[in-house]
Amino acid sequence: MNKVTVRPYTIDDYDALLSIQKEAFPPPFPSDLWWLPEQIQSHVEIFPEGGLIVEVNGVPAGSATSLLVQFDGSNHTWEEVSDSGYIRRSHQPDGDSLYGIDLCVRPSMRGQGIAQALYEARKQTVRNLNLTRFIAACRIPGYHHHAEQQTVQDYVHAVQAGTLKDQVLCFMLKQGLTPLSILPNYVDDEESLNYAVLVEWLR
């Protein structure tokens, strides 16, 4: 029986975090979006509750990073909401929402409930801090296969209706998250044509 453990990460976990990201987000995902040591140190100092690492039988398998924001529903980019990955200027200690800016799992270790464990931990953080919601901008990596036939809005509706499958958005829906809006030019992401879907889980 595998032992899945979720805990806050520290700067000592940096090598493991980078290794997970390199495996989970290979090219064409831009390598300049992989974490730097300075960014991880900033997460640990500013909002340690938001940085999580999962270990399976002691082996680092996945990670997630979040911050607090005051949600207003406005359009934004990953760089804006994450402060280019540092969260120094974007983290709002009195915010009402936990915003997930990163989640990744080693491909070789998928299918073991690792991502689900991270989402359950995020939901528990929302409860512990008495927040209103968890929100995240969801990639839609299947969209580039359908972009010539349908708009991004139609693609999202089709995934919600179950007539199309999208690896990431389908997972989000299974975790109880609901699409709120489309974010154009959210991050450099060829498969999603730079779109993301803002999704929400209400406590």
JORA-V461618 format. One record per pair of residues at least 6 apart in sequence whose C-alpha atoms are under 8 Angstrom apart, sorted by the first residue. I is the first residue (numbers start at 0). GAP is how many residues later the second one is. If there is no record, write none. Layout:
{{I/GAP} {I/GAP}}
//
This chain:
{{1/54} {1/55} {2/52} {2/53} {2/54} {2/55} {3/50} {3/51} {3/52} {3/53} {3/110} {3/113} {4/49} {4/50} {4/51} {4/52} {4/53} {5/46} {5/47} {5/48} {5/49} {5/111} {5/112} {5/115} {6/45} {6/46} {6/47} {7/40} {7/41} {7/42} {7/43} {7/44} {7/45} {8/35} {8/39} {8/42} {8/43} {8/44} {9/30} {9/31} {9/34} {10/26} {10/29} {10/30} {10/33} {13/23} {13/26} {15/44} {16/18} {16/36} {16/43} {16/45} {16/46} {17/16} {17/17} {19/40} {19/41} {19/42} {19/43} {19/84} {19/85} {19/86} {20/13} {20/14} {20/83} {20/84} {20/85} {21/9} {21/12} {22/83} {22/84} {23/80} {23/81} {23/82} {23/83} {24/79} {27/161} {27/162} {28/159} {28/160} {28/161} {29/158} {29/159} {34/50} {37/48} {38/46} {38/47} {39/46} {41/44} {41/45} {41/46} {42/7} {42/8} {42/22} {42/43} {42/44} {43/7} {45/41} {45/42} {45/45} {46/20} {48/76} {49/14} {49/15} {49/16} {49/17} {49/72} {50/12} {50/13} {50/14} {50/15} {51/11} {51/12} {51/13} {51/66} {52/7} {52/8} {52/9} {52/10} {52/11} {53/6} {53/7} {53/8} {53/9} {53/60} {53/64} {54/6} {54/7} {60/44} {60/45} {60/48} {60/53} {61/41} {61/42} {61/43} {61/44} {61/52} {61/53} {62/39} {62/40} {62/41} {62/42} {62/55} {63/36} {63/37} {63/38} {63/39} {63/40} {63/54} {64/35} {64/36} {64/37} {64/38} {65/32} {65/33} {65/34} {65/35} {65/36} {66/20} {66/24} {66/25} {66/31} {66/32} {66/33} {66/34} {67/23} {67/24} {67/25} {67/26} {67/27} {67/28} {67/29} {67/30} {67/31} {68/21} {68/22} {68/23} {68/24} {68/25} {68/26} {68/27} {68/28} {68/29} {68/30} {69/22} {69/24} {69/25} {69/26} {69/27} {70/24} {70/25} {70/26} {74/108} {75/107} {75/110} {76/106} {76/108} {76/109} {76/110} {77/6} {77/23} {77/108} {77/109} {78/6} {78/108} {79/10} {80/6} {80/9} {80/20} {81/8} {81/9} {81/19} {82/6} {82/7} {94/36} {95/35} {95/36} {95/37} {96/29} {96/34} {96/35} {96/36} {96/37} {96/38} {97/24} {97/28} {97/33} {97/35} {97/36} {97/37} {98/35} {98/36} {98/37} {99/34} {99/35} {99/36} {99/37} {100/35} {100/36} {102/12} {103/11} {104/9} {104/10} {115/59} {118/56} {121/12} {122/11} {122/80} {125/6} {125/7} {125/8} {125/77} {126/76} {130/72} {131/70} {131/71} {132/67} {132/68} {132/69} {132/70} {133/66} {133/67} {133/68} {133/69} {134/63} {134/64} {134/65} {134/66} {135/62} {135/63} {135/64} {136/46} {136/59} {136/60} {136/61} {136/62} {137/30} {137/31} {137/34} {137/58} {137/59} {137/60} {137/61} {138/29} {138/30} {138/53} {138/56} {138/57} {138/58} {139/26} {139/27} {139/28} {139/29} {139/51} {139/52} {139/55} {139/56} {139/57} {140/25} {140/26} {140/27} {140/50} {140/51} {141/23} {141/24} {141/25} {141/49} {141/50} {142/9} {142/12} {142/23} {142/48} {142/49} {142/50} {143/46} {143/47} {143/48} {143/49} {145/9} {151/30} {152/29} {154/9} {157/6} {158/6} {158/7} {158/10} {158/11} {159/10} {159/13} {171/6} {171/27} {175/25} {176/22} {176/23} {176/24} {177/21} {177/22} {177/23} {178/18} {178/19} {178/20} {178/21} {179/17} {179/18} {179/19} {179/20} {180/16} {180/17} {180/18} {181/13} {181/14} {181/15} {181/16} {182/12} {182/13} {182/14} {182/15} {183/10} {183/11} {183/12} {184/9} {184/10} {184/11} {185/8} {185/9} {185/10} {186/7} {186/8} {186/9} {187/6} {188/6}}
//
